[in-house]
Structure formats: C-alpha cells, structure tokens
C-alpha cells in the first residue's frame, strides 16, 4: 500500500510484513493524495506545492512532473487507458493533462468552491469530480477526449455544388436566400467546434 503525509512524503509499505519499502520525498509541502498506476509500477502524488508527480514505485525515480499553476492538488486520477491524468485543484477547477506529452489539455470550471476529488470511471467513459460547493460533476469522455471526438469537417466545408446553387438562386431571383450566407453559417459552426476541441469551453 502507499500512504501520504503532511511531512511532504509518501511511503510504500509491504502488506505482508508492515515494513516501509520506499520513502518518496519529492514534494515541498503536504501530500494530499497518492495512487498506484500500471499495476503498481508507478505511483502518483498530489501536493500543496502545486505539483503532481509520477515516480517509479520501486526505485523512487521521478518520471513526470505536472504543474498546477500554484494551486493545491487535492486529488489525482489516471484514466484506465493510461493516456490522461486529472487533478482536483484549490482554484475550483479540474485540470486534465495528456500524460505522454506532459501538457495541459483542458480545464473544467463548473465548480464554485475548491475541487477536492476527481475520478475516472473504470471504463474511462466518464470523468467525475466533487467539490466543497456540495456538487458532483460528471463529464462524458466523447466531449473532451480528442482521440474519441471525430470532427465532421465535411459538414462545414464549402463545396462547388453549394457555390453553383448560390449562383443559380441569385441569378433567377427565386431563391429564399443567398447560398453564400448559408456557407458562412457553416464556417461559423466549424470554428465553434474547433474551439471546443482545443479545450477552451467547459463541460457541464
């Protein structure tokens, strides 16, 4: 088992003997949350020093360090496929990182008080978080996972047929509207979808 402490450390214990197998002292402040990953090969730690770290559970070597922008990290969770890490932060947000690239890919801002718990569902379909505002928020993976979202760009791209139709409508004056106006609307929708995929919109 692995435990965390307010002395900025995390300890890995042998269940059979009760002995401490490894002491991790990677943080500069209280460690609020710990969790094993990859069948015990690595361990995640979240701390008041605004850093989430992933270390080898046998050697203690730090593999990954994720900055939480000066916010206390109360809870962390690894997606079942090992692609993403989510953290509940003291600025009322839930942050999502791409683990392989070690880059932030989304920030969820639905809570009105500090987020204290975050968890992926066992099948990876949902990301849930709880906060001191008394709410639990649940997000569907298809809405934030870029590997699962497949943009239908063909729906929003101008085609020769649309241009020809617009010319015909304009020529005989019998059309209900300008074909180009319709295409502009499609382009606007495409921009909105792209903005969402880049993580600039929150999910409620």
C-alpha positions, 0 to 999 in steps of 0.5 A, spaced: 500 500 500 502 507 499 500 512 504 501 520 504 503 525 509 503 532 511 511 531 512 511 532 504 512 524 503 509 518 501 511 511 503 510 504 500 509 499 505 509 491 504 502 488 506 505 482 508 510 484 513 508 492 515 515 494 513 516 501 509 519 499 502 520 506 499 520 513 502 518 518 496 520 525 498 519 529 492 514 534 494 515 541 498 509 541 502 503 536 504 501 530 500 494 530 499 493 524 495 497 518 492 495 512 487 498 506 484 498 506 476 500 500 471 499 495 476 503 498 481 509 500 477 508 507 478 505 511 483 502 518 483 502 524 488 498 530 489 501 536 493 500 543 496 506 545 492 502 545 486 505 539 483 503 532 481 508 527 480 509 520 477 515 516 480 517 509 479 514 505 485 520 501 486 526 505 485 523 512 487 525 515 480 521 521 478 518 520 471 513 526 470 512 532 473 505 536 472 504 543 474 498 546 477 499 553 476 500 554 484 494 551 486 493 545 491 492 538 488 487 535 492 486 529 488 489 525 482 486 520 477 489 516 471 484 514 466 484 506 465 487 507 458 493 510 461 493 516 456 490 522 461 491 524 468 486 529 472 487 533 478 482 536 483 485 543 484 484 549 490 482 554 484 475 550 483 477 547 477 479 540 474 485 540 470 486 534 465 493 533 462 495 528 456 500 524 460 505 522 454 506 529 452 506 532 459 501 538 457 495 541 459 489 539 455 483 542 458 480 545 464 473 544 467 470 550 471 463 548 473 465 548 480 464 554 485 468 552 491 475 548 491 475 541 487 477 536 492 476 529 488 476 527 481 475 520 478 475 516 472 470 511 471 473 504 470 471 504 463 474 511 462 467 513 459 466 518 464 470 523 468 467 525 475 469 530 480 466 533 487 467 539 490 466 543 497 460 547 493 456 540 495 456 538 487 458 532 483 460 533 476 460 528 471 463 529 464 462 524 458 469 522 455 466 523 447 466 531 449 473 532 451 477 526 449 480 528 442 482 521 440 474 519 441 471 526 438 471 525 430 470 532 427 465 532 421 469 537 417 465 535 411 459 538 414 462 545 414 466 545 408 464 549 402 463 545 396 462 547 388 455 544 388 453 549 394 457 555 390 453 553 383 446 553 387 448 560 390 449 562 383 443 559 380 438 562 386 441 569 385 441 569 378 433 567 377 431 571 383 427 565 386 431 563 391 429 564 399 436 566 400 443 567 398 447 560 398 453 564 400 450 566 407 448 559 408 456 557 407 458 562 412 453 559 417 457 553 416 464 556 417 461 559 423 459 552 426 466 549 424 470 554 428 465 553 434 467 546 434 474 547 433 474 551 439 471 546 443 476 541 441 482 545 443 479 545 450 477 552 451 469 551 453 467 547 459 463 541 460 457 541 464 
